[in-house]
Amino acid sequence: MKLSNPIIHKLFLLALPLIGSNVAQFSLNIVDTAMLGHYSSEALASAVIGGSFFFSIFIIGSGFSFAIVPLVAAYDAKGDHIKVRRVARMGLWISFIYSLLALNLFIFSETILLAIGQNSEISKIAGEYLILMGFSMFPALAVVTLRSFLTGLKFTQVIFWITFAAFPIKIILNWILIFGNLGIPELGIKGASLSTLLVQFFMLFCFILFLYYKLYSYKIFNRFWRLDFDFLKKVFLLGYPIGFTYFAETSLFTSSAIMMGWLGKIELAAHGITMQLAGLTFMFHVGLSQASTTLVGNSYGKKEDKIQLFDIAKATLLLTTFYAFIVICLFVTFPEFLLSLFLDKKIDSGNEIINLAVLLLMFAAIFHLVDGLQASGLGLLRGIQDVQIPFILALISYWIFGIGSGYILGFIFNIGSIGIWLGMVIGLTFASISLILRFYLKINSISFTDKF
């Protein structure tokens, strides 16, 4: 398949605004890392471990939101607006319930961080950061739910513009609240979490306005208080394996951050800024994965033959590999320049952090390709609503091969931070191979006359 293939063009055009919106969304987190990196090394390290803590809980809840994409795409392909509406409503209901249940984890986050062996000073500062972040859980999940609804309907441009609009607001709020400008008291890391809360509510308000005025025919918010148990169950059963699959992957990175914290503040900070850069470039793969879910979901809903599904898969994997090659070249060629965007060398231990991060970025270059391929595999499988087996494959890949080998290499063989990052490479490699193989075997098991 060539880059000029029509399916590649269709996939890329659908993915482009999603990529842009994911970059803008992730940049909200990067703003915290970059600005706290210019505030103090303690705040930076605390934000790294606190951000990992938040994201691990958030990503489980977001599984219910991501489940909406293939469901909405399939029902929309059939022209069934009533079921599209019912799916979206119950996605919002589950997001609210999950947020309430998760709040206590953030309130007692300092105790939890201490229990898993983190430095007492870092745990205290991260705990202050996480209490406010806990209250931002619902608006954050509601935003993901509405983004998923719009993605399933192929309204991707509005997702980009709303998320992009939030970016400068986040920078301004951080500048005011973290550093104490315009007469506001200096709040440090607590200012970063407060600005996140305000920005999430801003985006939620914008999405609600768009849906109310531009997509009123779907009537998502009419009789919103009524529970729909049939579709609550449908979203839950599809969503929880997606959420825990994401959690299995995220826990690989969270566990790596925890193990880096055992090594010291410098290692944790270096890990944090390297992961921010790796995460930013990964947003292309996330957007491409979401677009492939929508296209596969549409094809699945229309009951098209498997050749169409194979063509979408080939286009997705080709774009993933092409982009990964570009990123690898950048990481290897300009490591110090890229990392200096996230950290001021003049802060305490700045040079040591950058020097270690340059080394870690070489390993980030290695795992960037396999990380992109596993994201593509998950997106394709999600499009055909295959979530149970992928969850098991992800669990084995990330927990056994990833975390297990990272711990053995890092601490038993005493390779330290390099061993931990090698573990991530190993886990992501097993995930990419097994998930893509699962998709091809699953589709091959369907005959041309099967009607899914």
C-alpha positions as CSV (number, residue, x, y, z in Angstrom):
1,M,0.0,0.0,0.0
2,K,1.4,3.4,-1.0
3,L,1.0,6.7,0.8
4,S,-1.1,8.0,-2.1
5,N,-3.8,5.3,-1.4
6,P,-7.3,6.9,-1.0
7,I,-7.9,5.1,2.3
8,I,-4.7,6.6,3.7
9,H,-5.9,10.0,2.7
10,K,-9.3,9.4,4.3
11,L,-7.8,8.1,7.5
12,F,-5.3,10.9,7.7
13,L,-7.8,13.7,7.1
14,L,-10.1,12.2,9.9
15,A,-7.1,11.8,12.2
16,L,-5.5,15.2,11.7
17,P,-7.9,17.3,13.9
18,L,-7.8,14.5,16.4
19,I,-4.0,14.5,16.5
20,G,-4.1,18.3,16.9
21,S,-6.6,18.1,19.7
22,N,-4.7,15.4,21.5
23,V,-1.5,17.4,21.1
24,A,-3.3,20.4,22.6
25,Q,-4.8,18.3,25.4
26,F,-1.4,16.8,26.3
27,S,0.2,20.2,26.1
28,L,-2.0,21.2,29.0
29,N,0.1,18.7,31.1
30,I,3.3,19.7,29.4
31,V,2.6,23.3,30.5
32,D,2.6,22.2,34.1
33,T,5.9,20.2,33.7
34,A,7.6,23.0,31.8
35,M,6.5,25.8,34.1
36,L,7.1,23.9,37.3
37,G,10.5,22.9,35.9
38,H,11.3,26.6,36.0
39,Y,9.8,26.9,39.5
40,S,11.8,24.2,41.5
41,S,13.1,20.7,41.1
42,E,11.0,19.6,44.1
43,A,7.8,20.8,42.4
44,L,8.8,19.2,39.1
45,A,9.5,15.8,40.8
46,S,6.2,16.1,42.7
47,A,4.2,16.9,39.6
48,V,5.8,13.9,37.8
49,I,4.7,11.4,40.5
50,G,1.4,13.2,41.1
51,G,0.6,13.3,37.4
52,S,1.3,9.6,37.1
53,F,-1.0,9.0,40.1
54,F,-3.8,11.0,38.6
55,F,-3.5,9.6,35.1
56,S,-3.6,6.0,36.4
57,I,-7.0,6.6,38.0
58,F,-8.2,8.8,35.1
59,I,-7.4,6.3,32.4
60,I,-9.5,3.6,33.9
61,G,-12.5,5.9,33.9
62,S,-11.8,7.1,30.4
63,G,-12.3,3.6,29.1
64,F,-16.1,4.0,29.5
65,S,-15.7,7.3,27.4
66,F,-13.6,5.6,24.7
67,A,-16.2,2.8,24.5
68,I,-18.6,5.4,23.0
69,V,-16.5,5.8,19.8
70,P,-17.2,2.4,18.2
71,L,-20.8,2.2,19.5
72,V,-21.6,5.7,18.2
73,A,-19.9,5.0,14.9
74,A,-21.7,1.7,14.4
75,Y,-25.2,3.1,15.3
76,D,-24.6,6.3,13.2
77,A,-23.7,4.1,10.2
78,K,-27.2,2.5,10.6
79,G,-28.8,6.0,11.0
80,D,-30.1,5.1,14.6
81,H,-29.9,8.5,16.4
82,I,-31.8,7.3,19.4
83,K,-29.2,4.7,20.3
84,V,-26.4,7.2,19.6
85,R,-28.1,9.5,22.2
86,R,-28.6,6.7,24.7
87,V,-24.9,5.7,24.5
88,A,-23.7,9.2,25.0
89,R,-25.9,9.9,28.0
90,M,-24.9,6.7,29.8
91,G,-21.2,7.5,29.1
92,L,-21.7,10.8,31.0
93,W,-23.5,9.0,33.8
94,I,-20.7,6.5,34.3
95,S,-18.1,9.3,34.2
96,F,-19.9,11.0,37.1
97,I,-20.3,7.9,39.2
98,Y,-16.7,6.9,38.7
99,S,-15.4,10.4,39.6
100,L,-17.3,10.3,43.0
101,L,-15.9,6.9,43.8
102,A,-12.4,7.9,42.9
103,L,-12.3,11.1,45.0
104,N,-11.1,9.5,48.2
105,L,-8.0,8.2,46.5
106,F,-6.9,11.8,45.9
107,I,-7.8,13.0,49.4
108,F,-5.5,10.3,50.9
109,S,-2.9,10.4,48.1
110,E,-0.1,11.5,50.4
111,T,-0.6,8.4,52.5
112,I,-0.7,6.2,49.5
113,L,2.5,7.7,48.0
114,L,4.3,7.2,51.3
115,A,3.1,3.6,51.4
116,I,4.6,2.8,48.0
117,G,8.0,4.1,49.1
118,Q,8.1,7.7,47.8
119,N,10.2,10.4,49.5
120,S,8.2,12.1,52.3
121,E,8.8,15.7,51.0
122,I,7.8,14.8,47.5
123,S,4.7,12.9,48.8
124,K,3.6,15.9,50.8
125,I,3.9,18.3,47.9
126,A,2.3,15.8,45.4
127,G,-0.6,15.2,47.9
128,E,-1.4,19.0,47.9
129,Y,-1.4,18.9,44.1
130,L,-3.6,15.8,43.9
131,I,-6.4,17.0,46.2
132,L,-7.5,19.7,43.7
133,M,-6.8,17.3,40.8
134,G,-9.3,14.9,42.3
135,F,-12.1,17.5,41.8
136,S,-11.1,17.9,38.2
137,M,-11.8,14.2,37.5
138,F,-15.4,14.6,36.5
139,P,-15.0,17.5,34.1
140,A,-12.0,15.8,32.6
141,L,-13.9,12.5,32.0
142,A,-17.0,14.4,30.8
143,V,-14.8,16.2,28.2
144,V,-13.4,12.8,27.0
145,T,-16.9,11.4,26.8
146,L,-18.2,14.3,24.6
147,R,-15.0,14.2,22.5
148,S,-15.6,10.5,21.9
149,F,-19.2,11.1,21.0
150,L,-18.1,13.7,18.4
151,T,-15.3,11.5,17.1
152,G,-17.8,8.7,16.5
153,L,-19.9,11.2,14.4
154,K,-16.7,12.4,12.6
155,F,-17.1,16.0,14.1
156,T,-13.4,16.1,14.7
157,Q,-12.6,19.7,13.9
158,V,-14.5,21.2,16.8
159,I,-12.6,19.0,19.1
160,F,-9.4,20.5,17.9
161,W,-10.6,24.1,18.2
162,I,-12.0,23.8,21.7
163,T,-8.9,22.0,23.0
164,F,-6.6,24.5,21.2
165,A,-8.4,27.4,22.8
166,A,-7.8,26.0,26.2
167,F,-4.0,25.9,25.8
168,P,-3.3,29.7,26.1
169,I,-5.8,29.9,28.9
170,K,-3.8,27.2,30.8
171,I,-0.5,29.0,30.2
172,I,-1.9,32.4,31.5
173,L,-3.5,30.7,34.6
174,N,-0.3,28.9,35.4
175,W,1.7,32.1,35.1
176,I,-0.7,33.8,37.5
177,L,-1.3,31.0,40.0
178,I,2.1,29.2,40.1
179,F,4.3,32.3,40.3
180,G,1.9,34.7,42.0
181,N,1.5,37.4,39.3
182,L,-1.2,40.1,38.9
183,G,-1.5,40.4,42.7
184,I,-2.5,36.7,43.2
185,P,-0.6,34.9,46.0
186,E,2.2,32.5,44.8
187,L,0.6,29.0,44.9
188,G,3.4,26.9,43.4
189,I,2.3,23.4,42.5
190,K,-1.2,24.0,43.9
191,G,-1.6,26.8,41.3
192,A,-1.0,24.2,38.6
193,S,-3.8,21.9,39.8
194,L,-6.2,24.8,40.3
195,S,-5.6,26.0,36.7
196,T,-6.2,22.5,35.5
197,L,-9.6,22.4,37.3
198,L,-10.6,25.7,35.8
199,V,-9.5,24.8,32.2
200,Q,-11.4,21.4,32.3
201,F,-14.6,23.2,33.3
202,F,-14.0,25.7,30.5
203,M,-13.7,22.9,27.9
204,L,-16.7,21.1,29.2
205,F,-18.8,24.3,28.9
206,C,-17.7,24.8,25.3
207,F,-18.5,21.2,24.3
208,I,-22.0,21.5,25.9
209,L,-22.6,24.7,24.1
210,F,-21.7,23.2,20.7
211,L,-23.8,20.1,21.3
212,Y,-26.8,22.2,22.4
213,Y,-26.7,24.6,19.5
214,K,-25.2,22.6,16.6
215,L,-26.3,19.0,17.3
216,Y,-29.5,19.7,19.1
217,S,-31.3,17.0,17.0
218,Y,-29.5,14.3,19.1
219,K,-31.1,15.8,22.3
220,I,-28.3,14.4,24.5
221,F,-29.3,16.5,27.5
222,N,-33.1,16.0,27.3
223,R,-34.3,14.1,30.4
224,F,-30.7,13.6,31.3
225,W,-31.6,12.5,34.9
226,R,-33.2,9.3,33.6
227,L,-31.1,6.2,34.0
228,D,-31.1,3.9,31.0
229,F,-30.0,0.5,32.4
230,D,-29.8,-1.3,29.1
231,F,-27.2,1.1,27.7
232,L,-25.6,1.7,31.0
233,K,-24.8,-2.0,31.0
234,K,-23.7,-1.9,27.3
235,V,-21.3,1.0,27.8
236,F,-20.0,-0.5,31.1
237,L,-19.3,-4.0,29.6
238,L,-17.5,-2.5,26.6
239,G,-15.8,0.2,28.6
240,Y,-14.3,-1.5,31.6
241,P,-11.9,-3.8,29.5
242,I,-10.9,-0.7,27.5
243,G,-10.2,1.2,30.7
244,F,-8.2,-1.6,32.3
245,T,-6.3,-2.1,29.1
246,Y,-5.3,1.5,29.2
247,F,-4.6,1.1,32.9
248,A,-2.3,-1.9,32.2
249,E,-0.3,0.3,29.8
250,T,-0.4,3.3,32.0
251,S,0.7,1.3,35.0
252,L,3.8,0.3,33.1
253,F,4.7,4.0,33.0
254,T,3.5,4.7,36.5
255,S,5.4,1.8,37.9
256,S,8.5,3.1,36.1
257,A,8.0,6.5,37.6
258,I,7.6,4.9,41.1
259,M,10.8,2.9,40.6
260,M,12.6,6.0,39.3
261,G,11.5,7.7,42.6
262,W,13.2,4.9,44.5
263,L,16.4,5.8,42.7
264,G,16.2,9.5,43.7
265,K,14.9,13.0,42.9
266,I,17.2,13.5,39.9
267,E,16.2,10.2,38.3
268,L,12.5,11.0,38.8
269,A,12.8,14.5,37.3
270,A,14.8,13.2,34.3
271,H,12.2,10.4,33.8
272,G,9.4,13.0,33.9
273,I,10.7,15.4,31.3
274,T,11.6,12.5,29.0
275,M,8.2,11.0,29.3
276,Q,6.6,14.4,28.6
277,L,8.5,14.6,25.3
278,A,7.7,11.0,24.5
279,G,4.1,11.5,25.4
280,L,3.7,14.6,23.2
281,T,5.0,12.9,20.1
282,F,2.8,9.9,21.0
283,M,-0.3,12.0,20.5
284,F,-0.1,11.4,16.7
285,H,-0.5,7.7,17.4
286,V,-3.5,8.3,19.7
287,G,-5.3,10.4,17.1
288,L,-4.6,7.9,14.4
289,S,-5.8,5.1,16.6
290,Q,-9.1,7.0,17.3
291,A,-9.6,7.6,13.6
292,S,-9.0,4.0,12.8
293,T,-11.5,3.0,15.5
294,T,-14.1,5.2,13.8
295,L,-13.5,3.9,10.3
296,V,-13.4,0.3,11.4
297,G,-16.5,0.9,13.5
298,N,-18.4,2.4,10.5
299,S,-17.3,-0.5,8.3
300,Y,-18.3,-3.0,11.0
301,G,-21.7,-1.3,11.5
302,K,-22.4,-1.4,7.7
303,K,-21.4,-5.1,7.6
304,E,-18.8,-4.5,4.9
305,D,-16.5,-7.4,3.9
306,K,-13.2,-8.0,5.6
307,I,-11.0,-6.6,2.8
308,Q,-12.1,-3.1,3.7
309,L,-11.0,-3.8,7.3
310,F,-7.7,-5.1,6.2
311,D,-7.1,-2.0,4.0
312,I,-7.9,0.3,7.0
313,A,-5.4,-1.7,9.1
314,K,-2.7,-1.5,6.5
315,A,-3.2,2.2,6.1
316,T,-3.0,2.7,9.9
317,L,0.2,0.7,10.4
318,L,1.9,2.4,7.4
319,L,1.2,5.9,8.7
320,T,2.3,4.8,12.2
321,T,5.6,3.5,10.9
322,F,6.3,6.5,8.7
323,Y,5.7,9.0,11.5
324,A,7.7,6.9,14.0
325,F,10.7,7.0,11.8
326,I,10.6,10.9,11.7
327,V,10.3,11.1,15.5
328,I,13.2,8.6,16.0
329,C,15.4,10.8,13.8
330,L,14.5,13.9,15.9
331,F,15.2,12.2,19.2
332,V,18.6,10.9,18.2
333,T,19.7,14.1,16.5
334,F,18.5,16.9,18.8
335,P,18.1,15.4,22.3
336,E,19.5,18.1,24.5
337,F,17.7,20.9,22.6
338,L,14.3,19.1,22.9
339,L,14.7,18.4,26.6
340,S,15.9,21.9,27.4
341,L,12.4,23.1,26.5
342,F,11.1,21.4,29.6
343,L,13.7,22.4,32.2
344,D,15.8,25.4,33.2
345,K,19.4,24.2,33.7
346,K,19.8,27.0,36.3
347,I,17.5,25.3,38.8
348,D,19.0,23.0,41.4
349,S,20.5,19.9,39.8
350,G,19.4,21.1,36.4
351,N,22.5,19.9,34.5
352,E,22.4,16.5,36.1
353,I,18.7,16.1,35.2
354,I,19.3,17.0,31.5
355,N,22.4,14.7,31.2
356,L,20.4,11.7,32.4
357,A,17.3,12.6,30.4
358,V,19.4,12.7,27.2
359,L,20.4,9.1,27.8
360,L,16.8,8.1,28.5
361,L,15.6,9.8,25.4
362,M,17.6,7.3,23.3
363,F,15.5,4.5,24.8
364,A,12.4,6.6,24.2
365,A,13.4,6.6,20.5
366,I,13.6,2.8,20.6
367,F,10.2,2.3,22.1
368,H,8.4,5.0,20.1
369,L,7.7,2.7,17.1
370,V,6.4,-0.2,19.2
371,D,4.4,2.2,21.4
372,G,2.7,3.5,18.2
373,L,2.1,0.0,16.8
374,Q,0.4,-1.2,20.0
375,A,-1.8,1.9,20.0
376,S,-2.8,1.2,16.4
377,G,-3.6,-2.4,17.3
378,L,-5.8,-1.4,20.1
379,G,-7.6,1.1,18.0
380,L,-8.3,-1.4,15.3
381,L,-9.6,-4.0,17.7
382,R,-11.8,-1.5,19.5
383,G,-13.4,-0.7,16.1
384,I,-14.7,-4.3,15.9
385,Q,-15.7,-4.1,19.6
386,D,-13.1,-6.8,20.5
387,V,-11.9,-5.7,24.0
388,Q,-11.7,-8.8,26.3
389,I,-8.8,-10.7,24.8
390,P,-6.8,-7.5,24.1
391,F,-7.1,-6.6,27.8
392,I,-5.5,-10.0,28.7
393,L,-2.8,-9.5,26.1
394,A,-2.1,-6.0,27.4
395,L,-2.0,-7.2,31.0
396,I,0.6,-9.9,30.2
397,S,2.7,-7.6,28.0
398,Y,2.8,-4.6,30.4
399,W,2.8,-6.2,33.8
400,I,4.8,-9.4,33.3
401,F,7.1,-8.5,30.5
402,G,7.2,-4.7,31.0
403,I,7.1,-4.1,34.8
404,G,8.7,-7.4,35.6
405,S,11.7,-7.0,33.4
406,G,12.1,-3.4,34.3
407,Y,12.4,-4.3,38.0
408,I,14.7,-7.2,37.4
409,L,17.0,-5.2,35.1
410,G,16.9,-2.0,37.2
411,F,17.3,-3.5,40.7
412,I,18.4,-7.1,40.6
413,F,20.9,-6.6,37.9
414,N,21.5,-3.0,39.2
415,I,21.3,-1.3,35.8
416,G,19.2,1.4,37.4
417,S,17.2,3.9,35.3
418,I,18.4,2.3,32.0
419,G,17.1,-1.1,33.1
420,I,13.7,0.4,34.0
421,W,13.4,2.0,30.5
422,L,14.5,-1.3,28.8
423,G,11.6,-2.9,30.7
424,M,9.2,-0.5,29.0
425,V,10.7,-1.3,25.6
426,I,10.2,-5.0,26.2
427,G,6.6,-4.7,27.4
428,L,5.6,-2.4,24.5
429,T,7.2,-4.8,22.0
430,F,5.2,-7.8,23.2
431,A,2.0,-5.7,23.2
432,S,2.4,-4.4,19.7
433,I,3.1,-7.9,18.2
434,S,0.3,-9.7,20.1
435,L,-2.4,-7.0,19.5
436,I,-1.8,-6.6,15.7
437,L,-1.6,-10.4,15.4
438,R,-4.9,-10.6,17.3
439,F,-6.6,-8.2,14.9
440,Y,-5.5,-10.1,11.8
441,L,-6.5,-13.5,13.2
442,K,-9.8,-12.2,14.3
443,I,-10.7,-10.8,10.9
444,N,-9.3,-13.9,9.1
445,S,-11.7,-16.0,11.1
446,I,-14.6,-14.2,9.4
447,S,-15.7,-15.4,5.9
448,F,-16.6,-13.0,3.2
449,T,-20.3,-14.0,3.6
450,D,-20.3,-13.5,7.4
451,K,-22.4,-10.6,8.6
452,F,-20.6,-9.8,11.8
